[in-house]
């Protein structure tokens, strides 16, 4: 029986990047202004003064040194602290579709086959620009692909959930490949005025093509097994949605200076320490258990391409899985340059650092995040 193969990947990286030093300077200028505006309340003890951020704090807490963004100027403007991303007309390609198409075209070029051999497009990402029409269908049209497409959202785990979905499709119809895209404009759901999280996210798009093994050419990666898991938790949450505008008791109406979409809980919020405590053992145990069920020795994995959330989480998961401190080549870290890019992080790591494998050697693509959600995809290099 044919099985699923990861045949090609693609990556779109925005041109603009923000260093920690630039981000800290903007945040501190904003915080200083906020403290000045609230000096009376601070003096009377009604509110606490905001604490400055620092490069040292960010790198120790996360391992992040910079991040790519679509709009640098808006993020670094102390009077705005948010990207400026102009709305496009209905007849224009949306910004997220544009990002996805660029990553997809790179993957298709690497694949070396015509788009007529693709039968489905999955858009798996943590945020969508609108409820409908589906972004996947917009990407499908832009690339000239016949078939169908749909969106799916499992937060930071969206890509591994997408890989499993694509692989499952192929068991029913192995005649067509599946294109999965992961466009992430994470800067748009990040609160740049929150010291604890203002440094976390970046923007990017990835793409991946999955096809049946009996139609795949040489190279690529056999998918040995996929596994998904979800456990409900409020420790990572974003309450933004279409009902916000009607909940007037929670804030100002849409169109005011403080619209519902700008309230803190309508952006990314998390309880970082609780997430670390919960997710590390959940993911580590899941990887080891899945490997055992597949007859794979987890300590023999050549490389881990983990979700790029936090270097401390990744290092601890690597130690638990490999039974020792992993080398830089074994546990790939790209978040120092890209930051957390939600669903795209593990795919960026895989795309940029899948060299040096001999046929038959194995690795792991793994994602984890809000939900909680987690996905494992064990792969083996093809000859």
C-alpha positions as a Markdown table, in Angstrom:
| # | Residue | x | y | z |
|---|---|---|---|---|
| 1 | Unk | 0.0 | 0.0 | 0.0 |
| 2 | Unk | 1.3 | 3.5 | -0.8 |
| 3 | Unk | 2.0 | 5.8 | 2.1 |
| 4 | Unk | 2.3 | 9.6 | 2.4 |
| 5 | Unk | 5.5 | 11.4 | 1.6 |
| 6 | Unk | 6.6 | 15.0 | 2.3 |
| 7 | Unk | 7.9 | 15.8 | -1.2 |
| 8 | Unk | 8.8 | 19.5 | -0.9 |
| 9 | Unk | 8.7 | 22.6 | 1.3 |
| 10 | Unk | 8.7 | 26.4 | 0.8 |
| 11 | Unk | 9.3 | 29.5 | 2.9 |
| 12 | Unk | 8.4 | 33.2 | 2.6 |
| 13 | Unk | 10.2 | 35.5 | 4.9 |
| 14 | Unk | 9.3 | 39.2 | 5.1 |
| 15 | Unk | 12.0 | 41.7 | 4.2 |
| 16 | Unk | 11.8 | 43.7 | 7.5 |
| 17 | Unk | 13.3 | 42.5 | 10.8 |
| 18 | Unk | 13.2 | 43.9 | 14.3 |
| 19 | Unk | 16.0 | 43.4 | 16.7 |
| 20 | Unk | 15.5 | 43.0 | 20.5 |
| 21 | Unk | 17.2 | 46.4 | 21.0 |
| 22 | Unk | 14.8 | 48.1 | 18.6 |
| 23 | Unk | 11.8 | 46.5 | 20.2 |
| 24 | Unk | 12.9 | 47.3 | 23.7 |
| 25 | Unk | 13.5 | 51.0 | 22.8 |
| 26 | Unk | 10.0 | 51.3 | 21.5 |
| 27 | Unk | 8.4 | 49.5 | 24.4 |
| 28 | Unk | 10.3 | 51.5 | 27.0 |
| 29 | Unk | 9.4 | 54.8 | 25.3 |
| 30 | Unk | 5.7 | 53.7 | 25.3 |
| 31 | Unk | 5.9 | 52.6 | 29.0 |
| 32 | Unk | 7.6 | 55.8 | 30.1 |
| 33 | Unk | 4.8 | 57.8 | 28.4 |
| 34 | Unk | 2.2 | 55.6 | 30.0 |
| 35 | Unk | 3.7 | 56.1 | 33.5 |
| 36 | Unk | 3.8 | 59.8 | 33.0 |
| 37 | Unk | 0.1 | 59.9 | 31.9 |
| 38 | Unk | -0.8 | 57.8 | 35.0 |
| 39 | Unk | 1.5 | 59.5 | 37.4 |
| 40 | Unk | -1.3 | 60.5 | 39.9 |
| 41 | Unk | -2.8 | 57.0 | 40.0 |
| 42 | Unk | 0.7 | 55.5 | 40.5 |
| 43 | Unk | 1.5 | 57.9 | 43.3 |
| 44 | Unk | -1.8 | 57.1 | 45.0 |
| 45 | Unk | -1.2 | 53.4 | 44.7 |
| 46 | Unk | -4.2 | 52.7 | 42.4 |
| 47 | Unk | -2.1 | 51.3 | 39.6 |
| 48 | Unk | 1.5 | 49.9 | 39.4 |
| 49 | Unk | 4.1 | 51.7 | 37.3 |
| 50 | Unk | 5.2 | 49.8 | 34.3 |
| 51 | Unk | 8.7 | 48.1 | 34.4 |
| 52 | Unk | 11.1 | 48.7 | 31.5 |
| 53 | Unk | 11.9 | 45.7 | 29.3 |
| 54 | Unk | 15.5 | 44.8 | 28.3 |
| 55 | Unk | 17.4 | 42.8 | 25.7 |
| 56 | Unk | 18.8 | 40.6 | 28.5 |
| 57 | Unk | 15.4 | 39.8 | 29.9 |
| 58 | Unk | 14.0 | 38.8 | 26.4 |
| 59 | Unk | 16.9 | 36.5 | 25.5 |
| 60 | Unk | 17.0 | 34.8 | 28.9 |
| 61 | Unk | 13.2 | 34.3 | 28.9 |
| 62 | Unk | 12.9 | 33.1 | 25.3 |
| 63 | Unk | 16.1 | 32.8 | 23.3 |
| 64 | Unk | 14.7 | 35.2 | 20.8 |
| 65 | Unk | 17.1 | 37.8 | 19.3 |
| 66 | Unk | 15.0 | 39.2 | 16.4 |
| 67 | Unk | 11.8 | 38.6 | 14.4 |
| 68 | Unk | 10.6 | 39.3 | 10.9 |
| 69 | Unk | 7.5 | 41.4 | 10.5 |
| 70 | Unk | 5.4 | 42.8 | 7.7 |
| 71 | Unk | 5.4 | 46.3 | 9.1 |
| 72 | Unk | 8.3 | 47.5 | 11.2 |
| 73 | Unk | 7.4 | 51.2 | 11.5 |
| 74 | Unk | 4.0 | 50.6 | 13.1 |
| 75 | Unk | 5.4 | 48.2 | 15.7 |
| 76 | Unk | 8.2 | 50.5 | 16.7 |
| 77 | Unk | 6.1 | 53.7 | 16.9 |
| 78 | Unk | 5.5 | 54.4 | 20.6 |
| 79 | Unk | 2.3 | 56.2 | 19.7 |
| 80 | Unk | 0.9 | 53.1 | 17.9 |
| 81 | Unk | 2.6 | 49.9 | 19.0 |
| 82 | Unk | 1.0 | 47.8 | 16.3 |
| 83 | Unk | 1.7 | 47.0 | 12.7 |
| 84 | Unk | 0.0 | 49.0 | 9.9 |
| 85 | Unk | -1.4 | 46.5 | 7.4 |
| 86 | Unk | -3.8 | 48.3 | 5.0 |
| 87 | Unk | -7.0 | 46.5 | 4.2 |
| 88 | Unk | -7.2 | 45.3 | 0.6 |
| 89 | Unk | -10.1 | 45.3 | -1.8 |
| 90 | Unk | -12.2 | 42.2 | -2.3 |
| 91 | Unk | -10.8 | 41.8 | -5.8 |
| 92 | Unk | -7.2 | 42.0 | -4.6 |
| 93 | Unk | -5.2 | 39.1 | -3.3 |
| 94 | Unk | -5.2 | 39.3 | 0.5 |
| 95 | Unk | -1.9 | 39.8 | 2.3 |
| 96 | Unk | -2.0 | 36.3 | 3.9 |
| 97 | Unk | -2.9 | 34.7 | 0.6 |
| 98 | Unk | 0.0 | 36.5 | -1.0 |
| 99 | Unk | 2.4 | 35.2 | 1.6 |
| 100 | Unk | 1.1 | 31.7 | 1.3 |
| 101 | Unk | 1.3 | 31.8 | -2.5 |
| 102 | Unk | 5.0 | 32.9 | -2.4 |
| 103 | Unk | 5.8 | 30.0 | -0.1 |
| 104 | Unk | 3.8 | 27.6 | -2.1 |
| 105 | Unk | 5.4 | 28.6 | -5.4 |
| 106 | Unk | 8.8 | 27.9 | -3.9 |
| 107 | Unk | 7.6 | 24.4 | -2.7 |
| 108 | Unk | 6.1 | 23.7 | -6.1 |
| 109 | Unk | 9.3 | 24.7 | -7.9 |
| 110 | Unk | 11.3 | 22.4 | -5.6 |
| 111 | Unk | 8.8 | 19.6 | -6.2 |
| 112 | Unk | 9.2 | 19.9 | -10.0 |
| 113 | Unk | 5.7 | 18.9 | -11.0 |
| 114 | Unk | 2.8 | 20.9 | -12.4 |
| 115 | Unk | 0.0 | 22.3 | -10.2 |
| 116 | Unk | -2.4 | 20.0 | -12.1 |
| 117 | Unk | -1.1 | 17.2 | -9.9 |
| 118 | Unk | -2.3 | 18.9 | -6.7 |
| 119 | Unk | -5.9 | 18.2 | -5.8 |
| 120 | Unk | -6.3 | 20.0 | -2.5 |
| 121 | Unk | -5.1 | 23.0 | -0.6 |
| 122 | Unk | -5.1 | 23.2 | 3.2 |
| 123 | Unk | -4.5 | 26.5 | 4.9 |
| 124 | Unk | -3.5 | 25.6 | 8.5 |
| 125 | Unk | -2.7 | 28.7 | 10.6 |
| 126 | Unk | -3.4 | 30.2 | 14.0 |
| 127 | Unk | -5.4 | 33.2 | 12.7 |
| 128 | Unk | -7.5 | 33.8 | 9.6 |
| 129 | Unk | -8.1 | 37.2 | 8.0 |
| 130 | Unk | -11.9 | 36.6 | 7.7 |
| 131 | Unk | -14.5 | 33.9 | 8.3 |
| 132 | Unk | -15.2 | 33.4 | 4.6 |
| 133 | Unk | -14.4 | 32.8 | 1.8 |
| 134 | Unk | -11.7 | 30.4 | 3.0 |
| 135 | Unk | -8.2 | 31.6 | 2.6 |
| 136 | Unk | -7.3 | 28.1 | 1.2 |
| 137 | Unk | -9.7 | 28.6 | -1.7 |
| 138 | Unk | -8.2 | 32.0 | -2.4 |
| 139 | Unk | -4.7 | 30.5 | -2.5 |
| 140 | Unk | -6.1 | 27.6 | -4.7 |
| 141 | Unk | -7.5 | 30.1 | -7.2 |
| 142 | Unk | -4.3 | 32.2 | -7.3 |
| 143 | Unk | -2.2 | 29.1 | -8.0 |
| 144 | Unk | -4.6 | 27.7 | -10.6 |
| 145 | Unk | -5.3 | 24.5 | -8.8 |
| 146 | Unk | -8.3 | 22.4 | -9.6 |
| 147 | Unk | -10.0 | 20.5 | -6.7 |
| 148 | Unk | -10.9 | 21.9 | -3.3 |
| 149 | Unk | -9.5 | 23.8 | -0.3 |
| 150 | Unk | -10.4 | 24.6 | 3.3 |
| 151 | Unk | -9.0 | 26.4 | 6.3 |
| 152 | Unk | -8.1 | 24.8 | 9.6 |
| 153 | Unk | -7.0 | 26.3 | 12.9 |
| 154 | Unk | -5.3 | 24.5 | 15.7 |
| 155 | Unk | -3.2 | 27.4 | 16.9 |
| 156 | Unk | 0.5 | 26.6 | 16.9 |
| 157 | Unk | -0.1 | 23.0 | 16.1 |
| 158 | Unk | -1.9 | 23.7 | 12.9 |
| 159 | Unk | 0.9 | 22.5 | 10.6 |
| 160 | Unk | 1.2 | 19.0 | 12.1 |
| 161 | Unk | -2.6 | 18.7 | 12.2 |
| 162 | Unk | -2.5 | 19.7 | 8.5 |
| 163 | Unk | 0.2 | 17.1 | 7.6 |
| 164 | Unk | -1.9 | 14.4 | 9.2 |
| 165 | Unk | -5.0 | 15.6 | 7.4 |
| 166 | Unk | -3.2 | 15.6 | 4.1 |
| 167 | Unk | -1.7 | 12.2 | 4.7 |
| 168 | Unk | -5.2 | 10.8 | 5.5 |
| 169 | Unk | -6.6 | 12.3 | 2.3 |
| 170 | Unk | -4.1 | 10.3 | 0.3 |
| 171 | Unk | -5.3 | 7.0 | 1.7 |
| 172 | Unk | -8.6 | 7.7 | -0.1 |
| 173 | Unk | -7.3 | 9.4 | -3.2 |
| 174 | Unk | -3.6 | 8.8 | -3.9 |
| 175 | Unk | -3.8 | 10.3 | -7.4 |
| 176 | Unk | -3.5 | 13.9 | -6.3 |
| 177 | Unk | -1.0 | 15.6 | -4.0 |
| 178 | Unk | -2.0 | 18.0 | -1.2 |
| 179 | Unk | -0.6 | 21.5 | -0.7 |
| 180 | Unk | -0.6 | 22.8 | 2.9 |
| 181 | Unk | 0.2 | 26.5 | 3.6 |
| 182 | Unk | 0.9 | 28.2 | 6.9 |
| 183 | Unk | 0.7 | 32.0 | 6.6 |
| 184 | Unk | 1.2 | 33.6 | 10.0 |
| 185 | Unk | 0.9 | 37.3 | 10.6 |
| 186 | Unk | 1.5 | 36.9 | 14.3 |
| 187 | Unk | 2.4 | 40.6 | 14.8 |
| 188 | Unk | -1.2 | 41.4 | 14.3 |
| 189 | Unk | -2.5 | 39.5 | 17.3 |
| 190 | Unk | 0.4 | 40.4 | 19.6 |
| 191 | Unk | 0.0 | 43.0 | 22.3 |
| 192 | Unk | 3.3 | 45.0 | 21.9 |
| 193 | Unk | 2.4 | 46.9 | 25.1 |
| 194 | Unk | 2.6 | 43.8 | 27.3 |
| 195 | Unk | 6.2 | 43.5 | 28.7 |
| 196 | Unk | 5.8 | 39.7 | 29.3 |
| 197 | Unk | 4.9 | 38.9 | 25.7 |
| 198 | Unk | 5.8 | 41.9 | 23.4 |
| 199 | Unk | 8.8 | 40.0 | 22.0 |
| 200 | Unk | 7.4 | 36.6 | 21.3 |
| 201 | Unk | 6.0 | 36.6 | 17.7 |
| 202 | Unk | 7.1 | 37.2 | 14.1 |
| 203 | Unk | 5.5 | 37.0 | 10.7 |
| 204 | Unk | 6.3 | 34.3 | 8.0 |
| 205 | Unk | 4.6 | 31.7 | 5.7 |
| 206 | Unk | 5.5 | 28.1 | 5.0 |
| 207 | Unk | 4.3 | 25.6 | 2.5 |
| 208 | Unk | 4.6 | 21.8 | 2.2 |
| 209 | Unk | 3.5 | 19.3 | -0.4 |
| 210 | Unk | 2.4 | 15.8 | 0.6 |
| 211 | Unk | 1.9 | 13.0 | -2.1 |
| 212 | Unk | 1.6 | 9.2 | -2.3 |
| 213 | Unk | 4.8 | 7.2 | -2.2 |
| 214 | Unk | 4.0 | 5.4 | -5.5 |
| 215 | Unk | 3.8 | 8.7 | -7.3 |
| 216 | Unk | 6.7 | 10.4 | -5.6 |
| 217 | Unk | 10.1 | 10.9 | -7.2 |
| 218 | Unk | 13.4 | 10.3 | -5.5 |
| 219 | Unk | 14.2 | 12.1 | -2.3 |
| 220 | Unk | 11.7 | 13.5 | 0.1 |
| 221 | Unk | 10.6 | 12.0 | 3.4 |
| 222 | Unk | 8.4 | 9.0 | 4.2 |
| 223 | Unk | 5.8 | 9.8 | 6.8 |
| 224 | Unk | 6.1 | 6.9 | 9.3 |
| 225 | Unk | 3.3 | 8.0 | 11.6 |
| 226 | Unk | 1.3 | 10.9 | 12.7 |
| 227 | Unk | -0.4 | 11.5 | 16.1 |
| 228 | Unk | -2.5 | 14.4 | 17.4 |
| 229 | Unk | -3.6 | 15.3 | 20.9 |
| 230 | Unk | -5.7 | 18.1 | 22.5 |
| 231 | Unk | -6.3 | 19.0 | 26.2 |
| 232 | Unk | -8.4 | 22.0 | 27.0 |
| 233 | Unk | -6.7 | 24.9 | 28.7 |
| 234 | Unk | -7.2 | 28.6 | 29.1 |
| 235 | Unk | -3.5 | 29.2 | 29.7 |
| 236 | Unk | -3.1 | 30.4 | 26.1 |
| 237 | Unk | -6.0 | 32.3 | 24.8 |
| 238 | Unk | -7.3 | 34.9 | 22.3 |
| 239 | Unk | -10.9 | 36.1 | 22.7 |
| 240 | Unk | -11.1 | 38.0 | 19.5 |
| 241 | Unk | -14.1 | 37.1 | 17.4 |
| 242 | Unk | -17.2 | 38.2 | 15.5 |
| 243 | Unk | -19.3 | 38.4 | 18.7 |
| 244 | Unk | -17.0 | 41.0 | 20.3 |
| 245 | Unk | -18.8 | 43.9 | 18.7 |
| 246 | Unk | -22.1 | 43.0 | 20.4 |
| 247 | Unk | -20.7 | 42.6 | 23.9 |
| 248 | Unk | -20.8 | 46.4 | 24.6 |
| 249 | Unk | -20.7 | 45.8 | 28.3 |
| 250 | Unk | -17.0 | 44.7 | 28.0 |
| 251 | Unk | -15.8 | 47.9 | 26.3 |
| 252 | Unk | -16.3 | 50.6 | 23.7 |
| 253 | Unk | -18.1 | 49.9 | 20.5 |
| 254 | Unk | -16.2 | 49.1 | 17.3 |
| 255 | Unk | -15.0 | 52.3 | 15.7 |
| 256 | Unk | -14.1 | 54.1 | 18.9 |
| 257 | Unk | -10.5 | 54.8 | 19.9 |
| 258 | Unk | -10.5 | 51.7 | 22.1 |
| 259 | Unk | -12.4 | 49.2 | 19.9 |
| 260 | Unk | -13.2 | 45.7 | 21.1 |
| 261 | Unk | -10.4 | 44.3 | 19.1 |
| 262 | Unk | -7.9 | 46.3 | 21.0 |
| 263 | Unk | -8.8 | 45.1 | 24.5 |
| 264 | Unk | -6.0 | 43.0 | 26.0 |
| 265 | Unk | -7.9 | 39.7 | 26.0 |
| 266 | Unk | -8.8 | 40.2 | 22.3 |
| 267 | Unk | -5.1 | 39.8 | 21.6 |
| 268 | Unk | -2.7 | 37.0 | 22.5 |
| 269 | Unk | -2.5 | 36.3 | 26.3 |
| 270 | Unk | -0.8 | 33.5 | 28.2 |
| 271 | Unk | 0.2 | 32.2 | 31.6 |
| 272 | Unk | 3.8 | 31.4 | 30.6 |
| 273 | Unk | 4.9 | 29.5 | 33.6 |
| 274 | Unk | 1.8 | 27.3 | 33.7 |
| 275 | Unk | 2.2 | 26.6 | 30.0 |
| 276 | Unk | 5.8 | 25.5 | 30.5 |
| 277 | Unk | 4.9 | 23.3 | 33.4 |
| 278 | Unk | 1.9 | 21.6 | 31.5 |
| 279 | Unk | 3.2 | 21.4 | 28.0 |
| 280 | Unk | 6.8 | 20.1 | 28.4 |
| 281 | Unk | 5.7 | 16.7 | 30.0 |
| 282 | Unk | 2.7 | 16.4 | 27.7 |
| 283 | Unk | 4.8 | 16.7 | 24.6 |
| 284 | Unk | 7.8 | 14.8 | 25.8 |
| 285 | Unk | 5.6 | 11.8 | 26.8 |
| 286 | Unk | 3.6 | 12.0 | 23.6 |
| 287 | Unk | 6.8 | 11.8 | 21.5 |
| 288 | Unk | 8.3 | 8.9 | 23.4 |
| 289 | Unk | 5.0 | 6.9 | 23.4 |
| 290 | Unk | 4.4 | 7.5 | 19.7 |
| 291 | Unk | 8.0 | 6.5 | 18.9 |
| 292 | Unk | 7.5 | 3.3 | 20.9 |
| 293 | Unk | 4.3 | 2.4 | 19.1 |
| 294 | Unk | 6.1 | 2.9 | 15.7 |
| 295 | Unk | 9.1 | 0.8 | 16.9 |
| 296 | Unk | 11.4 | 3.8 | 16.8 |
| 297 | Unk | 14.0 | 4.4 | 19.4 |
| 298 | Unk | 13.5 | 8.1 | 20.3 |
| 299 | Unk | 17.1 | 8.3 | 21.4 |
| 300 | Unk | 18.2 | 7.3 | 17.9 |
| 301 | Unk | 16.4 | 10.2 | 16.2 |
| 302 | Unk | 18.9 | 12.2 | 14.1 |
| 303 | Unk | 17.0 | 15.5 | 14.3 |
| 304 | Unk | 14.1 | 17.2 | 16.1 |
| 305 | Unk | 12.2 | 20.0 | 14.3 |
| 306 | Unk | 10.1 | 21.3 | 17.2 |
| 307 | Unk | 7.7 | 24.1 | 17.4 |
| 308 | Unk | 9.7 | 27.3 | 18.0 |
| 309 | Unk | 8.1 | 28.7 | 21.1 |
| 310 | Unk | 10.7 | 29.1 | 23.7 |
| 311 | Unk | 14.3 | 27.8 | 23.7 |
| 312 | Unk | 14.0 | 26.6 | 27.3 |
| 313 | Unk | 11.0 | 24.4 | 26.4 |
| 314 | Unk | 12.7 | 23.1 | 23.3 |
| 315 | Unk | 15.9 | 22.2 | 25.2 |
| 316 | Unk | 14.0 | 20.4 | 28.0 |
| 317 | Unk | 11.9 | 18.4 | 25.5 |
| 318 | Unk | 15.0 | 17.5 | 23.6 |
| 319 | Unk | 16.7 | 16.2 | 26.8 |
| 320 | Unk | 13.6 | 14.2 | 27.8 |
| 321 | Unk | 13.3 | 12.6 | 24.3 |
| 322 | Unk | 17.0 | 11.9 | 23.6 |
| 323 | Unk | 17.9 | 11.1 | 27.2 |
| 324 | Unk | 20.8 | 13.6 | 27.1 |
| 325 | Unk | 21.6 | 17.2 | 26.1 |
| 326 | Unk | 21.0 | 17.4 | 22.4 |
| 327 | Unk | 23.5 | 19.1 | 20.1 |
| 328 | Unk | 22.5 | 22.1 | 18.0 |
| 329 | Unk | 22.4 | 19.9 | 15.0 |
| 330 | Unk | 20.0 | 17.5 | 16.7 |
| 331 | Unk | 17.6 | 20.0 | 18.2 |
| 332 | Unk | 17.1 | 22.7 | 15.6 |
| 333 | Unk | 16.6 | 26.3 | 16.9 |
| 334 | Unk | 15.5 | 29.0 | 14.5 |
| 335 | Unk | 13.5 | 31.2 | 16.9 |
| 336 | Unk | 16.6 | 33.3 | 17.6 |
| 337 | Unk | 16.2 | 34.8 | 14.1 |
| 338 | Unk | 12.4 | 34.2 | 13.4 |
| 339 | Unk | 10.9 | 34.3 | 17.0 |
| 340 | Unk | 7.7 | 32.3 | 17.5 |
| 341 | Unk | 5.9 | 32.0 | 14.2 |
| 342 | Unk | 3.1 | 29.8 | 15.5 |
| 343 | Unk | 2.2 | 26.9 | 13.2 |
| 344 | Unk | 5.1 | 27.7 | 10.8 |
| 345 | Unk | 8.0 | 27.3 | 13.3 |
| 346 | Unk | 8.6 | 23.6 | 13.0 |
| 347 | Unk | 8.2 | 23.8 | 9.3 |
| 348 | Unk | 10.7 | 26.6 | 9.0 |
| 349 | Unk | 13.2 | 24.5 | 11.1 |
| 350 | Unk | 12.5 | 21.5 | 8.8 |
| 351 | Unk | 12.8 | 23.5 | 5.6 |
| 352 | Unk | 16.1 | 25.2 | 6.5 |
| 353 | Unk | 17.8 | 22.3 | 8.4 |
| 354 | Unk | 17.0 | 18.9 | 6.8 |
| 355 | Unk | 20.4 | 18.3 | 5.2 |
| 356 | Unk | 22.9 | 15.7 | 6.2 |
| 357 | Unk | 20.5 | 12.7 | 6.3 |
| 358 | Unk | 21.3 | 9.4 | 4.7 |
| 359 | Unk | 18.5 | 7.3 | 3.4 |
| 360 | Unk | 16.7 | 5.5 | 6.2 |
| 361 | Unk | 17.6 | 8.0 | 8.9 |
| 362 | Unk | 14.7 | 9.3 | 11.0 |
| 363 | Unk | 13.6 | 12.6 | 12.4 |
| 364 | Unk | 10.6 | 14.2 | 14.1 |
| 365 | Unk | 8.4 | 17.2 | 13.2 |
| 366 | Unk | 6.5 | 18.3 | 16.3 |
| 367 | Unk | 4.3 | 21.2 | 17.2 |
| 368 | Unk | 2.5 | 22.2 | 20.4 |
| 369 | Unk | 0.5 | 25.2 | 21.6 |
| 370 | Unk | -2.9 | 26.6 | 22.5 |
| 371 | Unk | -5.7 | 24.2 | 23.1 |
| 372 | Unk | -3.5 | 22.7 | 24.5 |
| 373 | Unk | -2.8 | 20.9 | 21.2 |
| 374 | Unk | 0.2 | 18.8 | 20.0 |
| 375 | Unk | 1.1 | 16.9 | 16.9 |
| 376 | Unk | 3.9 | 14.5 | 16.1 |
| 377 | Unk | 5.1 | 13.5 | 12.6 |
| 378 | Unk | 7.9 | 11.0 | 12.4 |
| 379 | Unk | 9.7 | 11.0 | 9.0 |
| 380 | Unk | 12.4 | 8.9 | 7.3 |
| 381 | Unk | 14.7 | 10.1 | 4.6 |
| 382 | Unk | 14.0 | 8.5 | 1.3 |
| 383 | Unk | 16.6 | 7.3 | -1.1 |
